[in-house]
Amino acid sequence: MPLQEIDAVYLAASCAQQVIKLFACAQQEHMQKFGSTMDQYILVATKNRKQAINNPYATLNVELSADAVKASGSLCGPIFRAQGNVASCKPTGVH
């Protein structure tokens, strides 16, 4: 693999990590400010996955239970692995 391709892959992974950290910080701030709970965020994740099942453009279209989200473990702070899939992150409309 040419060095430019390796740099592009590393940059994409690094950007994805920064975005996840940003969302984790925002979620923690929301929890402190408004008293939202992890269970509420887990319910949002399960609702989003359930709605995505019939969306052919959704990258995460597998239904998950709240227990499966909890069991997936932490990705970064309050963000669970099942709340997002970094490997499939892509702009909307890209197939």
C-alpha positions as a Markdown table, in Angstrom:
| # | Residue | x | y | z |
|---|---|---|---|---|
| 1 | Met | 0.0 | 0.0 | 0.0 |
| 2 | Pro | 1.5 | 3.4 | -1.0 |
| 3 | Leu | 2.3 | 5.8 | 1.8 |
| 4 | Gln | -0.3 | 8.3 | 0.7 |
| 5 | Glu | -3.0 | 5.6 | 1.1 |
| 6 | Ile | -1.8 | 4.7 | 4.5 |
| 7 | Asp | -1.8 | 8.4 | 5.5 |
| 8 | Ala | -5.4 | 8.7 | 4.2 |
| 9 | Val | -6.6 | 5.6 | 6.2 |
| 10 | Tyr | -4.9 | 6.9 | 9.3 |
| 11 | Leu | -6.3 | 10.4 | 8.9 |
| 12 | Ala | -9.9 | 9.0 | 8.4 |
| 13 | Ala | -9.5 | 6.8 | 11.6 |
| 14 | Ser | -8.1 | 9.7 | 13.5 |
| 15 | Cys | -11.0 | 12.0 | 12.5 |
| 16 | Ala | -13.5 | 9.3 | 13.4 |
| 17 | Gln | -12.0 | 9.0 | 16.8 |
| 18 | Gln | -12.2 | 12.8 | 17.3 |
| 19 | Val | -15.8 | 12.8 | 16.3 |
| 20 | Ile | -16.6 | 10.0 | 18.8 |
| 21 | Lys | -14.8 | 11.9 | 21.5 |
| 22 | Leu | -16.8 | 15.1 | 20.6 |
| 23 | Phe | -20.1 | 13.2 | 20.9 |
| 24 | Ala | -19.1 | 11.6 | 24.1 |
| 25 | Cys | -18.3 | 15.0 | 25.6 |
| 26 | Ala | -21.6 | 16.5 | 24.4 |
| 27 | Gln | -23.5 | 13.5 | 25.9 |
| 28 | Gln | -21.7 | 13.9 | 29.2 |
| 29 | Glu | -22.5 | 17.7 | 29.2 |
| 30 | His | -26.2 | 17.0 | 28.4 |
| 31 | Met | -26.3 | 14.4 | 31.2 |
| 32 | Gln | -24.9 | 16.9 | 33.7 |
| 33 | Lys | -27.0 | 19.9 | 32.5 |
| 34 | Phe | -30.4 | 18.2 | 32.0 |
| 35 | Gly | -30.2 | 15.0 | 34.1 |
| 36 | Ser | -30.5 | 12.7 | 31.1 |
| 37 | Thr | -29.6 | 9.1 | 31.9 |
| 38 | Met | -27.7 | 6.3 | 30.1 |
| 39 | Asp | -31.0 | 4.3 | 29.9 |
| 40 | Gln | -32.5 | 7.2 | 27.9 |
| 41 | Tyr | -29.6 | 7.2 | 25.5 |
| 42 | Ile | -29.8 | 3.4 | 25.1 |
| 43 | Leu | -33.6 | 3.7 | 24.3 |
| 44 | Val | -32.7 | 6.3 | 21.6 |
| 45 | Ala | -30.2 | 3.9 | 20.2 |
| 46 | Thr | -32.6 | 1.0 | 20.1 |
| 47 | Lys | -35.4 | 3.2 | 18.6 |
| 48 | Asn | -33.0 | 4.5 | 15.9 |
| 49 | Arg | -31.9 | 0.9 | 15.0 |
| 50 | Lys | -35.5 | -0.3 | 14.8 |
| 51 | Gln | -36.5 | 2.6 | 12.5 |
| 52 | Ala | -33.4 | 2.0 | 10.3 |
| 53 | Ile | -34.5 | -1.6 | 9.5 |
| 54 | Asn | -36.7 | -0.5 | 6.6 |
| 55 | Asn | -34.2 | 2.2 | 5.4 |
| 56 | Pro | -32.1 | 0.8 | 2.5 |
| 57 | Tyr | -29.6 | 3.7 | 2.9 |
| 58 | Ala | -29.0 | 3.1 | 6.7 |
| 59 | Thr | -25.6 | 1.8 | 7.6 |
| 60 | Leu | -26.8 | 0.4 | 10.9 |
| 61 | Asn | -30.0 | -1.5 | 10.1 |
| 62 | Val | -29.9 | -4.3 | 12.5 |
| 63 | Glu | -32.3 | -4.2 | 15.4 |
| 64 | Leu | -30.8 | -4.4 | 18.9 |
| 65 | Ser | -32.3 | -4.7 | 22.3 |
| 66 | Ala | -31.4 | -2.4 | 25.2 |
| 67 | Asp | -29.5 | -5.3 | 26.8 |
| 68 | Ala | -27.5 | -5.8 | 23.6 |
| 69 | Val | -26.5 | -2.1 | 23.6 |
| 70 | Lys | -25.5 | -2.3 | 27.3 |
| 71 | Ala | -23.5 | -5.5 | 26.7 |
| 72 | Ser | -21.6 | -4.0 | 23.8 |
| 73 | Gly | -19.4 | -2.1 | 26.1 |
| 74 | Ser | -18.1 | 1.5 | 26.1 |
| 75 | Leu | -16.6 | 2.9 | 23.0 |
| 76 | Cys | -15.7 | 6.3 | 24.6 |
| 77 | Gly | -17.1 | 7.5 | 27.9 |
| 78 | Pro | -20.8 | 7.2 | 27.8 |
| 79 | Ile | -20.9 | 6.1 | 24.1 |
| 80 | Phe | -21.6 | 2.4 | 23.7 |
| 81 | Arg | -20.1 | 0.4 | 20.8 |
| 82 | Ala | -23.6 | -0.5 | 19.6 |
| 83 | Gln | -24.5 | 3.2 | 19.3 |
| 84 | Gly | -22.3 | 3.6 | 16.3 |
| 85 | Asn | -20.1 | 1.8 | 13.9 |
| 86 | Val | -17.0 | 3.7 | 13.1 |
| 87 | Ala | -16.1 | 1.4 | 10.3 |
| 88 | Ser | -19.2 | 2.3 | 8.4 |
| 89 | Cys | -19.2 | 6.0 | 9.0 |
| 90 | Lys | -19.8 | 7.8 | 5.7 |
| 91 | Pro | -21.6 | 10.8 | 4.4 |
| 92 | Thr | -25.3 | 10.5 | 3.9 |
| 93 | Gly | -26.2 | 9.3 | 0.4 |
| 94 | Val | -22.9 | 7.5 | -0.2 |
| 95 | His | -23.3 | 3.9 | -1.2 |
